[in-house]
Amino acid sequence: MDLGVKGRTAIICAASKGLGRACAEALAAEGVNLVLNARSLGPLEAAAAEIAHTHNVTVKSVAGDIGNAAVREALLAACPTPDILVNNAGGPSPGKLKNFTAEDWTKALDGNLRAPAAMLAAVLDGMAARGFGRVVNITSSVVRHPIDIQGLSAAARAGLHGLVSTLVREHVGRNVTINNILPGPFATDRLVSNFTFRAKQEGLSPEQALAARQAELPAKRFGDPVEVGSLCAYLCSAHAGYISGQSILIDGGAHPQLL
């Protein structure tokens, strides 16, 4: 299927690896030019060069923490009129409520609520004026199915979902959609980090904790980031203009639900 976005431009955050990289690859494969962000310059520039070479699209990179306002300004200066925005950020560290510090809360809210909110505020009006816009927020299944050690993530990301729900109806009539993807257990560095924390609590090795979790999953495997990338690309396509305000769980059936 031709997704109808060839020649458009996308900003993708946290795009040097994992789910963000998968979204970048999927959009580049459709002929979308990219402006990528990630915290580490070396891996980001390497990813940008590889994607540009593989897919023959223009790829720019802006390194820095998206939670920093100056980095967001630089990113928007590199791409002032994006057609597509993929908000994504590394999740907060796992832990227990009593141990979270003021700095922990600041980092969680800056990266997973304030930064995507600021990016939305910066791009939505321009998208509406041009008659096309697609925003996809990569959040987490913990918004719908909280996990005891991921309170920071659940709190910050749920706030973003609440904000999105107030924006959708204002913009969908001008062909601007905003949707959320809620990944479950995917084979990423983030998964390993979370299970390393859990393994220490339970007296297991990280490998044992990962193997036990995988055996519990209905799909009997962790998700492949490519699967999130493909879903993101479709939501950004010309064919998805009637899909907005949705939070799509992609977890291999790990969390039973009625709706």
C-alpha positions as CSV (number, residue, x, y, z in Angstrom):
1,M,0.0,0.0,0.0
2,D,1.2,3.5,-0.9
3,L,0.7,5.5,2.3
4,G,0.5,8.8,0.4
5,V,3.2,10.6,2.3
6,K,6.2,10.6,0.0
7,G,8.0,14.0,0.1
8,R,6.5,15.0,3.4
9,T,8.7,15.8,6.4
10,A,8.6,14.3,9.9
11,I,10.2,15.2,13.2
12,I,10.9,12.0,15.2
13,C,12.2,12.2,18.8
14,A,14.3,9.6,20.5
15,A,15.1,8.2,17.1
16,S,18.6,6.8,17.3
17,K,17.5,3.3,18.4
18,G,14.5,1.2,19.6
19,L,11.0,2.2,18.9
20,G,11.9,5.7,17.6
21,R,14.4,4.3,15.2
22,A,11.8,1.8,13.9
23,C,9.3,4.7,13.3
24,A,12.0,6.6,11.4
25,E,12.8,3.6,9.2
26,A,9.2,2.9,8.4
27,L,8.5,6.5,7.4
28,A,11.7,6.9,5.4
29,A,10.7,3.7,3.5
30,E,7.6,5.7,2.4
31,G,9.7,8.5,1.1
32,V,9.3,10.8,4.1
33,N,12.2,13.2,4.8
34,L,13.3,13.2,8.5
35,V,14.6,15.4,11.2
36,L,15.7,13.2,14.0
37,N,16.4,13.9,17.6
38,A,18.1,11.8,20.3
39,R,20.3,12.6,23.3
40,S,23.6,11.1,22.1
41,L,25.2,12.8,19.1
42,G,27.3,9.8,17.8
43,P,24.5,7.2,17.6
44,L,22.1,9.8,16.3
45,E,24.4,10.8,13.4
46,A,25.1,7.2,12.6
47,A,21.4,6.4,12.5
48,A,20.7,9.4,10.3
49,A,23.4,8.4,7.8
50,E,22.2,4.8,7.6
51,I,18.6,5.8,7.1
52,A,19.4,8.4,4.5
53,H,21.6,5.9,2.6
54,T,19.1,3.0,2.8
55,H,16.0,4.9,1.8
56,N,17.4,7.8,-0.3
57,V,15.6,10.5,1.7
58,T,16.9,13.7,3.4
59,V,17.7,13.2,7.1
60,K,18.9,15.9,9.5
61,S,19.8,15.3,13.1
62,V,19.5,17.5,16.2
63,A,21.1,16.0,19.3
64,G,20.1,16.8,22.9
65,D,17.5,16.0,25.6
66,I,14.1,16.8,24.2
67,G,13.1,17.8,27.8
68,N,15.3,20.8,27.3
69,A,13.6,23.8,25.8
70,A,16.7,24.9,23.9
71,V,16.9,21.5,22.2
72,R,13.3,21.8,21.2
73,E,13.9,25.2,19.7
74,A,16.8,23.9,17.7
75,L,14.8,20.9,16.5
76,L,11.9,23.2,15.3
77,A,14.4,25.6,13.7
78,A,15.7,22.6,11.7
79,C,12.1,21.8,10.7
80,P,9.8,24.7,11.2
81,T,6.9,23.2,9.1
82,P,6.7,19.5,9.8
83,D,3.9,17.4,8.3
84,I,4.4,14.7,10.9
85,L,5.5,14.7,14.5
86,V,6.4,11.5,16.4
87,N,6.8,12.3,20.1
88,N,8.9,9.8,21.9
89,A,11.2,9.8,24.9
90,G,13.1,7.4,27.1
91,G,10.8,6.3,30.0
92,P,11.5,7.3,33.6
93,S,13.5,5.0,35.8
94,P,11.5,2.3,37.6
95,G,11.1,2.5,41.4
96,K,8.8,2.9,44.3
97,L,6.8,6.1,45.1
98,K,8.6,6.6,48.5
99,N,11.9,6.7,46.8
100,F,11.2,9.1,44.0
101,T,13.0,12.4,44.4
102,A,12.0,15.9,43.2
103,E,14.6,15.5,40.5
104,D,13.0,12.2,39.4
105,W,9.6,13.8,39.1
106,T,11.1,16.8,37.1
107,K,12.8,14.5,34.6
108,A,9.8,12.3,34.2
109,L,7.4,15.2,33.6
110,D,9.9,17.2,31.4
111,G,10.5,14.3,29.1
112,N,7.2,12.5,29.0
113,L,4.6,15.3,29.4
114,R,6.0,18.9,29.1
115,A,8.2,18.1,26.1
116,P,5.5,16.5,23.9
117,A,3.0,19.2,25.0
118,A,5.5,21.9,23.9
119,M,6.0,20.2,20.6
120,L,2.3,19.9,20.1
121,A,1.8,23.6,20.9
122,A,4.5,24.5,18.4
123,V,3.3,22.5,15.4
124,L,-0.5,22.0,15.5
125,D,-1.6,25.4,14.2
126,G,0.8,25.3,11.2
127,M,-0.4,21.8,10.3
128,A,-4.0,22.9,10.4
129,A,-3.2,26.0,8.3
130,R,-1.6,23.7,5.7
131,G,-4.4,21.2,5.8
132,F,-2.4,18.1,6.8
133,G,-0.8,16.9,10.0
134,R,-0.2,13.7,11.8
135,V,1.0,13.4,15.4
136,V,1.8,10.1,17.0
137,N,2.8,9.9,20.7
138,I,4.7,6.8,21.6
139,T,3.8,6.3,25.3
140,S,3.4,2.9,27.1
141,S,0.9,0.2,28.0
142,V,1.4,1.2,31.6
143,V,-1.1,4.0,30.9
144,R,-3.8,1.4,30.6
145,H,-2.3,-1.4,32.7
146,P,0.0,0.2,35.4
147,I,3.0,-1.8,36.7
148,D,3.9,-1.3,40.3
149,I,7.5,-0.2,39.6
150,Q,6.6,2.2,36.8
151,G,4.7,4.9,38.7
152,L,6.6,7.8,37.2
153,S,6.0,6.6,33.7
154,A,2.3,5.9,34.3
155,A,1.7,9.3,35.9
156,A,3.6,11.4,33.3
157,R,2.2,9.5,30.3
158,A,-1.3,9.5,31.5
159,G,-1.1,13.3,31.7
160,L,-0.2,13.4,28.1
161,H,-3.1,11.2,27.1
162,G,-5.4,13.6,29.0
163,L,-4.0,16.6,27.2
164,V,-4.4,14.9,23.8
165,S,-8.0,14.2,24.5
166,T,-8.6,18.0,24.8
167,L,-7.0,18.7,21.4
168,V,-8.4,16.2,19.0
169,R,-11.7,17.7,18.1
170,E,-10.3,21.1,17.5
171,H,-8.0,19.9,14.8
172,V,-9.4,16.8,13.1
173,G,-11.7,18.9,10.9
174,R,-8.6,20.4,9.3
175,N,-7.0,17.0,8.5
176,V,-4.7,17.0,11.6
177,T,-4.8,13.8,13.7
178,I,-3.3,13.0,17.1
179,N,-3.0,9.4,18.2
180,N,-1.1,7.5,20.9
181,I,0.7,4.1,20.5
182,L,0.9,2.1,23.8
183,P,3.7,-0.5,23.4
184,G,3.8,-3.4,25.7
185,P,6.9,-5.6,26.2
186,F,9.2,-4.9,23.2
187,A,12.7,-6.0,22.7
188,T,14.5,-2.7,23.5
189,D,17.1,-1.4,25.8
190,R,14.3,-0.1,28.0
191,L,12.9,-3.6,28.5
192,V,16.3,-4.8,29.6
193,S,16.7,-1.9,32.0
194,N,13.3,-2.5,33.6
195,F,13.9,-6.2,34.1
196,T,17.4,-5.6,35.5
197,F,15.7,-3.6,38.2
198,R,13.0,-6.3,38.8
199,A,15.6,-9.1,38.8
200,K,17.6,-7.4,41.6
201,Q,14.4,-7.2,43.6
202,E,13.6,-10.9,43.1
203,G,17.1,-12.3,43.4
204,L,17.3,-13.4,39.7
205,S,19.6,-12.6,36.9
206,P,18.3,-10.2,34.2
207,E,18.3,-13.1,31.8
208,Q,16.2,-15.3,34.1
209,A,13.7,-12.4,34.6
210,L,13.4,-11.8,30.9
211,A,12.9,-15.5,30.1
212,A,10.3,-15.8,32.7
213,R,8.3,-12.8,31.4
214,Q,8.6,-14.0,27.8
215,A,7.2,-17.4,28.8
216,E,4.2,-15.7,30.4
217,L,3.2,-13.7,27.3
218,P,0.4,-15.1,25.1
219,A,2.5,-14.4,22.0
220,K,5.5,-16.2,23.6
221,R,7.8,-13.5,22.5
222,F,8.6,-9.9,23.0
223,G,7.5,-7.4,20.3
224,D,9.7,-6.4,17.4
225,P,10.2,-2.6,17.2
226,V,9.5,-2.9,13.5
227,E,5.9,-3.7,14.4
228,V,5.5,-0.3,16.2
229,G,7.2,1.4,13.2
230,S,4.7,0.0,10.8
231,L,1.7,1.0,13.0
232,C,3.2,4.5,13.3
233,A,3.6,4.8,9.6
234,Y,0.0,3.9,8.9
235,L,-1.3,6.4,11.5
236,C,0.8,9.0,9.7
237,S,-0.5,8.1,6.3
238,A,-3.0,9.9,4.0
239,H,-5.4,7.0,4.7
240,A,-5.7,7.6,8.4
241,G,-7.4,11.0,8.4
242,Y,-10.5,9.5,10.2
243,I,-8.5,8.0,13.1
244,S,-7.8,10.5,15.8
245,G,-7.8,10.6,19.6
246,Q,-7.1,6.9,19.8
247,S,-4.8,5.1,22.2
248,I,-3.8,1.9,20.4
249,L,-2.4,-0.9,22.6
250,I,0.2,-3.0,20.8
251,D,1.3,-5.8,23.3
252,G,0.7,-9.2,21.8
253,G,-2.4,-9.7,23.9
254,A,-0.4,-9.4,27.1
255,H,-3.2,-7.3,28.8
256,P,-6.7,-8.7,28.6
257,Q,-9.4,-6.1,28.2
258,L,-13.0,-5.8,26.9
259,L,-12.4,-2.6,24.9
